[in-house]
Amino acid sequence: MYAEFKLALKDIIRSFDTESDLLFERLEKSNFDNDALDITSFFYVEIKPLSKRTLSTSLYQDTVLVDIIFENPTKSKTAYYDVANELDKRLRPCFAYGDTDYALINEAHINIVDSVLHYTFKVDVVYTVISKTNENDELMAELELTMERSY
């Protein structure tokens, strides 16, 4: 699930910013020139699992906190708001990732402190796991639909 999340977030960020570095997992100093750090703009995406719930014998729900951090020392505060708006347009109210069509994001928090943007939101993901050892596991319900044309 997390790999799909990362890929979706990467695609979303790259859809409006192809120049900034994009980092997951950990921050690193990337460019050195004679022992002087060359500071460029970057996104750092942190995905934190918050909770796991069992809804039934094969249905589970994970709550995940996503914090997208953007920094560019050369940008004005207005540019940070523009980045936040671009993220908001592409992520809310829902976005596609992996084999899940849409994940609903009810609210996002935008915070700019010391030239660092934090765009933070929670996502509840419901998924099913079918055990290979027990063939009698409960499957998700089927949906049957009949459509008729009325004149």
C-alpha positions as CSV (number, residue, x, y, z in Angstrom):
1,M,0.0,0.0,0.0
2,Y,2.7,2.5,0.9
3,A,4.6,1.9,-2.3
4,E,1.5,2.7,-4.3
5,F,0.9,5.8,-2.1
6,K,4.4,7.1,-2.8
7,L,4.1,6.5,-6.5
8,A,0.8,8.4,-6.6
9,L,2.1,11.3,-4.6
10,K,5.2,11.4,-6.8
11,D,3.1,11.6,-9.9
12,I,0.9,14.3,-8.4
13,I,3.9,16.5,-7.4
14,R,5.6,16.0,-10.7
15,S,2.5,17.0,-12.6
16,F,3.1,20.6,-11.6
17,D,6.8,20.8,-10.5
18,T,9.4,18.9,-12.4
19,E,12.4,21.0,-11.2
20,S,12.4,20.4,-7.4
21,D,14.0,17.4,-5.7
22,L,11.6,14.9,-4.4
23,L,12.6,12.9,-1.3
24,F,10.9,10.1,0.7
25,E,12.1,8.4,3.8
26,R,14.9,10.7,4.8
27,L,16.4,14.1,4.1
28,E,20.0,14.2,2.7
29,K,22.3,16.8,1.6
30,S,22.5,16.3,-2.1
31,N,24.7,18.9,-3.8
32,F,28.1,19.9,-2.5
33,D,30.5,22.4,-4.1
34,N,33.8,23.0,-2.2
35,D,32.2,22.1,1.1
36,A,29.4,24.6,0.6
37,L,25.8,23.3,0.4
38,D,24.0,24.3,-2.7
39,I,20.4,24.7,-1.5
40,T,17.8,24.0,-4.1
41,S,14.1,23.5,-3.7
42,F,12.8,20.2,-2.6
43,F,9.7,18.2,-1.6
44,Y,10.0,15.8,1.3
45,V,7.0,13.4,1.7
46,E,6.5,11.6,5.0
47,I,3.9,8.9,5.3
48,K,3.1,7.8,8.9
49,P,0.7,5.0,9.8
50,L,-1.6,6.2,12.6
51,S,-3.9,3.4,13.3
52,K,-5.2,0.0,12.0
53,R,-8.7,-1.4,12.6
54,T,-10.2,-4.7,11.9
55,L,-13.7,-4.3,10.4
56,S,-14.4,-8.0,9.8
57,T,-12.4,-11.2,9.3
58,S,-11.1,-10.0,6.0
59,L,-11.8,-6.3,5.9
60,Y,-9.3,-3.8,7.4
61,Q,-8.9,0.0,7.7
62,D,-5.6,1.9,8.0
63,T,-5.4,5.6,8.9
64,V,-2.4,7.3,7.4
65,L,-1.0,10.8,8.0
66,V,0.8,12.3,5.0
67,D,3.0,15.4,5.5
68,I,4.3,17.0,2.2
69,I,7.0,19.4,3.1
70,F,8.2,22.0,0.5
71,E,11.2,24.3,0.9
72,N,12.7,26.7,-1.5
73,P,14.8,29.6,0.0
74,T,14.5,31.7,-3.1
75,K,10.7,31.7,-3.2
76,S,8.4,34.3,-1.7
77,K,5.7,33.4,0.7
78,T,3.1,33.8,-2.1
79,A,4.9,31.1,-4.1
80,Y,4.5,28.8,-1.1
81,Y,0.7,29.4,-1.2
82,D,0.7,28.7,-4.9
83,V,2.4,25.3,-4.2
84,A,-0.2,24.6,-1.5
85,N,-3.0,25.4,-3.9
86,E,-1.6,23.2,-6.6
87,L,-1.4,20.3,-4.1
88,D,-4.9,21.0,-2.8
89,K,-6.3,21.0,-6.4
90,R,-4.8,17.6,-7.2
91,L,-5.4,15.9,-3.9
92,R,-8.8,17.0,-2.6
93,P,-11.5,15.8,-2.4
94,C,-10.1,12.5,-3.8
95,F,-7.2,11.1,-5.7
96,A,-6.4,7.8,-7.4
97,Y,-3.6,5.5,-6.4
98,G,-2.7,1.9,-7.2
99,D,-5.7,-0.4,-7.7
100,T,-7.8,1.9,-5.5
101,D,-9.9,4.3,-7.6
102,Y,-10.1,7.1,-5.1
103,A,-9.1,7.9,-1.5
104,L,-11.2,10.6,0.1
105,I,-9.5,13.5,1.9
106,N,-11.9,15.5,3.9
107,E,-9.6,18.2,5.1
108,A,-6.0,19.3,4.7
109,H,-3.9,21.6,6.9
110,I,-1.5,24.2,5.4
111,N,1.2,25.7,7.5
112,I,4.1,27.9,6.5
113,V,6.8,28.4,9.1
114,D,10.3,29.8,8.5
115,S,10.1,29.3,4.7
116,V,8.9,25.7,5.0
117,L,5.4,24.6,3.8
118,H,3.7,21.7,5.5
119,Y,0.7,20.3,3.6
120,T,-0.7,17.7,5.9
121,F,-3.8,15.4,5.6
122,K,-5.1,12.0,6.9
123,V,-6.4,9.3,4.6
124,D,-8.5,6.3,5.7
125,V,-7.9,3.3,3.5
126,V,-10.2,0.2,3.6
127,Y,-8.9,-3.0,2.1
128,T,-9.5,-6.7,2.1
129,V,-7.1,-9.6,2.7
130,I,-8.1,-13.1,1.8
131,S,-6.2,-15.8,3.6
132,K,-4.7,-18.6,1.5
133,T,-5.0,-21.1,4.3
134,N,-8.8,-20.7,4.8
135,E,-10.9,-21.0,1.6
136,N,-14.1,-20.1,3.6
137,D,-12.9,-16.5,4.3
138,E,-15.7,-14.0,4.0
139,L,-15.5,-12.2,0.6
140,M,-16.7,-8.7,-0.1
141,A,-20.3,-8.5,-1.2
142,E,-21.3,-8.6,-4.8
143,L,-23.3,-5.9,-6.4
144,E,-25.9,-6.8,-9.0
145,L,-27.3,-4.0,-11.1
146,T,-30.2,-4.1,-13.5
147,M,-30.8,-1.0,-15.7
148,E,-34.0,-0.4,-17.6
149,R,-34.7,2.3,-20.1
150,S,-37.9,4.3,-19.4
151,Y,-39.6,6.5,-22.0
